[in-house]
Amino acid sequence: MIDIQITNERGRVPVTVIQVEGDIDSTTYKTFQEIILETITNGARHILVDLAHVPFMSSAGLRALHEAFNQLRKANNEINDDELRKSISTGGYKSPHLKLLNLSEQVKVGFETAGFDIYIQTFTDLKAAVDSF
């Protein structure tokens, strides 16, 4: 079971903070994904996912993050897929719309092994994360 709380922070742009508590795995990722996608549908354009209380994230959780990344790209009319692939491959792209906060060591290892750190920034400080949008 996971618990998800949504708050808002004000930086240069409004930032929706999604705080998750519990493992994000094959039994909980759908809830996690549905809440993020609903948040985007309801108008959120800059999302910070706080994983301070997520000791474990499976590949299903990573897929949910990737889906959120794609939906935010569409909602913000960001660069097309070809430009994105080229920018990611040269290391010149970080998502301006999805960022993560407070990854545990285990979640960080999975995140980096999957290559998500190439295009999604992570932070350990809420203010720095909000200010980065």
VOBA-1610 file (N, C-alpha, C; in pm, whole numbers, padded with zeros to 5 digits, always signed):
BEGIN
Met+00084-00119+00000Met+00000+00000+00000Met+00088+00125+00000Ile+00045+00225-00073Ile+00116+00353-00072Ile+00020+00463-00031Asp+00079+00568+00022Asp+00004+00686+00059Asp+00062+00801-00022Ile-00025+00879-00085Ile+00021+00988-00171Ile-00048+01118-00127Gln+00034+01219-00105Gln-00016+01352-00069Gln+00029+01451-00176Ile-00057+01543-00209Ile-00024+01643-00311Ile-00031+01781-00248Thr+00077+01857-00266Thr+00082+01995-00219Thr+00133+02082-00334Asn+00127+02210-00314Asn+00175+02303-00416Asn+00279+02396-00356Glu+00381+02422-00434Glu+00486+02517-00397Glu+00490+02624-00505Arg+00534+02741-00465Arg+00542+02851-00560Arg+00689+02886-00581Gly+00736+02869-00703Gly+00868+02913-00744Gly+00846+03015-00853Arg+00928+03010-00956Arg+00902+03097-01072Arg+00773+03054-01141Val+00739+02924-01124Val+00615+02868-01176Val+00551+02787-01064Pro+00421+02758-01074Pro+00359+02672-00974Pro+00415+02529-00987Val+00454+02469-00876Val+00509+02334-00875Val+00418+02245-00790Thr+00373+02137-00849Thr+00293+02038-00777Thr+00389+01936-00718Val+00384+01921-00585Val+00470+01826-00517Val+00387+01703-00481Ile+00431+01588-00530Ile+00364+01462-00502Ile+00453+01384-00407Gln+00407+01372-00282Gln+00484+01301-00179Gln+00429+01159-00167Val+00519+01064-00181Val+00480+00923-00181Val+00539+00855-00058Glu+00460+00768+00003Glu+00508+00689+00116Glu+00474+00543+00090Gly+00578+00459+00089Gly+00561+00316+00065Gly+00632+00274-00063Asp+00646+00144-00081Asp+00710+00091-00202Asp+00625+00118-00325Ile+00690+00149-00436Ile+00621+00160-00564Ile+00664+00037-00643Asp+00572-00059-00651Asp+00605-00187-00714Asp+00486-00233-00798Ser+00485-00361-00835Ser+00381-00412-00923Ser+00241-00405-00862Thr+00231-00395-00731Thr+00099-00387-00668Thr+00053-00243-00644Thr+00144-00147-00651Thr+00106-00008-00619Thr+00130+00092-00731Tyr+00202+00052-00835Tyr+00239+00150-00938Tyr+00119+00209-01009Lys+00011+00132-01025Lys-00107+00185-01096Lys-00166+00304-01021Thr-00175+00291-00890Thr-00227+00403-00809Thr-00137+00524-00825Phe-00006+00504-00815Phe+00093+00610-00832Phe+00077+00676-00969Gln+00072+00594-01073Gln+00061+00647-01210Gln-00070+00720-01231Glu-00180+00663-01185Glu-00311+00727-01202Glu-00316+00864-01135Ile-00259+00875-01017Ile-00261+01004-00947Ile-00177+01107-01021Ile-00060+01068-01068Ile+00022+01163-01144Ile-00050+01206-01272Leu-00105+01111-01346Leu-00172+01145-01472Leu-00296+01229-01448Glu-00370+01201-01341Glu-00486+01283-01306Glu-00442+01426-01272Thr-00330+01438-01203Thr-00276+01569-01167Thr-00242+01648-01293Ile-00185+01581-01391Ile-00152+01646-01518Ile-00281+01686-01591Thr-00378+01595-01595Thr-00507+01624-01660Thr-00573+01745-01595Asn-00554+01760-01464Asn-00615+01872-01391Asn-00534+02000-01400Gly-00426+02000-01481Gly-00357+02125-01510Gly-00215+02139-01457Ala-00165+02042-01381Ala-00027+02052-01333Ala+00069+02043-01452Arg+00165+02133-01457Arg+00262+02133-01568Arg+00406+02118-01519His+00427+02131-01388His+00559+02116-01328His+00542+02030-01203Ile+00597+01909-01207Ile+00575+01813-01100Ile+00708+01772-01037Leu+00709+01776-00905Leu+00822+01729-00826Leu+00772+01610-00743Val+00833+01494-00765Val+00793+01374-00692Val+00891+01353-00577Asp+00838+01360-00455Asp+00920+01343-00334Asp+00916+01195-00293Leu+01032+01131-00303Leu+01043+00988-00276Leu+01114+00959-00144Ala+01114+01056-00052Ala+01184+01040+00076Ala+01139+00917+00153His+01013+00879+00138His+00958+00767+00213His+00924+00649+00122Val+01002+00636+00014Val+00987+00523-00078Val+01117+00443-00072Pro+01117+00335+00007Pro+01239+00258+00021Pro+01272+00175-00104Phe+01170+00143-00185Phe+01191+00056-00301Phe+01101+00099-00416Met+01157+00101-00538Met+01079+00126-00658Met+01119+00021-00761Ser+01021-00055-00809Ser+01047-00158-00909Ser+01046-00097-01049Ser+01068-00181-01147Ser+01063-00134-01286Ser+00924-00081-01320Ala+00820-00132-01256Ala+00685-00081-01279Ala+00674+00065-01234Gly+00737+00098-01124Gly+00740+00236-01078Gly+00817+00326-01174Leu+00927+00274-01226Leu+01005+00351-01325Leu+00923+00374-01451Arg+00847+00274-01493Arg+00760+00291-01611Arg+00655+00398-01584Ala+00601+00402-01462Ala+00502+00504-01427Ala+00565+00644-01435Leu+00688+00658-01388Leu+00759+00787-01399Leu+00779+00824-01545His+00817+00727-01627His+00840+00755-01769His+00709+00798-01837Glu+00598+00735-01801Glu+00469+00775-01857Glu+00435+00919-01815Ala+00462+00953-01691Ala+00439+01091-01645Ala+00526+01187-01724Phe+00652+01151-01745Phe+00745+01231-01825Phe+00686+01256-01964Asn+00638+01150-02030Asn+00580+01164-02164Asn+00455+01250-02164Gln+00368+01232-02066Gln+00244+01310-02061Gln+00273+01458-02034Leu+00372+01486-01952Leu+00410+01626-01928Leu+00469+01689-02053Arg+00546+01612-02129Arg+00599+01663-02257Arg+00485+01702-02349Lys+00385+01617-02360Lys+00269+01645-02446Lys+00192+01767-02395Ala+00166+01770-02265Ala+00088+01879-02207Ala+00156+02014-02223Asn+00289+02014-02224Asn+00365+02138-02236Asn+00410+02167-02379Asn+00363+02087-02475Asn+00401+02105-02616Asn+00552+02117-02632Glu+00621+02022-02571Glu+00766+02025-02573Glu+00820+01967-02704Ile+00950+01956-02715Ile+01016+01911-02837Ile+00965+01774-02883Asn+00975+01751-03014Asn+00927+01624-03068Asn+01021+01509-03032Asp+00976+01387-03061Asp+01051+01267-03021Asp+01191+01262-03080Asp+01205+01300-03208Asp+01338+01295-03271Asp+01435+01393-03204Glu+01388+01516-03181Glu+01472+01615-03114Glu+01506+01570-02972Leu+01409+01510-02905Leu+01430+01462-02768Leu+01540+01355-02766Arg+01527+01255-02854Arg+01628+01147-02857Arg+01766+01203-02884Lys+01776+01297-02976Lys+01905+01356-03009Lys+01961+01432-02889Ser+01878+01511-02823Ser+01922+01588-02707Ser+01963+01499-02591Ile+01888+01391-02569Ile+01922+01298-02461Ile+02054+01228-02491Ser+02071+01187-02616Ser+02193+01112-02652Ser+02319+01198-02639Thr+02306+01328-02654Thr+02422+01417-02638Thr+02435+01470-02495Gly+02342+01430-02409Gly+02346+01474-02270Gly+02298+01616-02250Gly+02231+01670-02351Gly+02189+01810-02345Gly+02046+01831-02303Tyr+01981+01729-02248Tyr+01840+01745-02211Tyr+01815+01698-02069Lys+01746+01781-01993Lys+01691+01745-01863Lys+01546+01795-01864Ser+01455+01712-01820Ser+01314+01750-01821Ser+01292+01879-01742Pro+01231+01979-01806Pro+01199+02101-01732Pro+01067+02089-01655His+00999+01973-01668His+00865+01960-01612His+00850+01851-01506Leu+00943+01757-01500Leu+00938+01648-01402Leu+01074+01635-01334Lys+01072+01642-01202Lys+01196+01628-01124Lys+01166+01545-01000Leu+01271+01487-00943Leu+01254+01400-00827Leu+01331+01452-00708Leu+01281+01420-00590Leu+01339+01468-00466Leu+01359+01351-00370Asn+01475+01350-00303Asn+01503+01258-00192Asn+01493+01109-00227Leu+01567+01066-00325Leu+01570+00924-00358Leu+01651+00847-00254Ser+01599+00733-00209Ser+01676+00646-00121Ser+01791+00588-00203Glu+01890+00533-00137Glu+02003+00473-00209Glu+01956+00364-00304Gln+01864+00279-00259Gln+01817+00169-00343Gln+01740+00221-00464Val+01654+00320-00444Val+01578+00378-00555Val+01675+00448-00651Lys+01773+00517-00596Lys+01871+00588-00679Lys+01948+00491-00769Val+01988+00376-00715Val+02060+00277-00796Val+01974+00230-00913Gly+01848+00196-00887Gly+01759+00153-00995Gly+01735+00262-01096Phe+01716+00384-01049Phe+01692+00501-01133Phe+01811+00523-01228Glu+01931+00517-01173Glu+02051+00538-01254Glu+02080+00420-01345Thr+02057+00299-01298Thr+02079+00180-01381Thr+01988+00184-01503Ala+01866+00231-01485Ala+01771+00241-01596Ala+01803+00359-01689Gly+01895+00446-01649Gly+01934+00560-01733Gly+01845+00681-01718Phe+01756+00681-01621Phe+01665+00794-01605Phe+01738+00921-01561Asp+01851+00904-01494Asp+01927+01020-01447Asp+01982+01102-01563Ile+01981+01047-01681Ile+02029+01120-01799Ile+01933+01234-01834Tyr+01803+01214-01810Tyr+01706+01316-01852Tyr+01610+01365-01743Ile+01622+01312-01621Ile+01540+01361-01511Ile+01632+01400-01395Gln+01624+01525-01352Gln+01707+01573-01243Gln+01654+01525-01109Thr+01749+01503-01016Thr+01713+01466-00880Thr+01773+01568-00784Phe+01706+01584-00671Phe+01748+01682-00571Phe+01735+01622-00432Thr+01806+01683-00337Thr+01793+01646-00197Thr+01739+01761-00113Asp+01713+01875-00176Asp+01665+01994-00107Asp+01540+02047-00177Leu+01430+02059-00102Leu+01303+02104-00160Leu+01315+02240-00226Lys+01373+02337-00159Lys+01384+02472-00215Lys+01463+02473-00345Ala+01576+02403-00345Ala+01658+02396-00467Ala+01579+02330-00581Ala+01504+02227-00548Ala+01425+02158-00649Ala+01318+02251-00707Val+01243+02318-00620Val+01137+02410-00665Val+01197+02524-00748Asp+01310+02577-00702Asp+01374+02687-00773Asp+01429+02645-00910Ser+01446+02515-00932Ser+01503+02468-01058Ser+01402+02465-01172Phe+01273+02480-01139Phe+01172+02479-01245Phe+01167+02612-01316
//
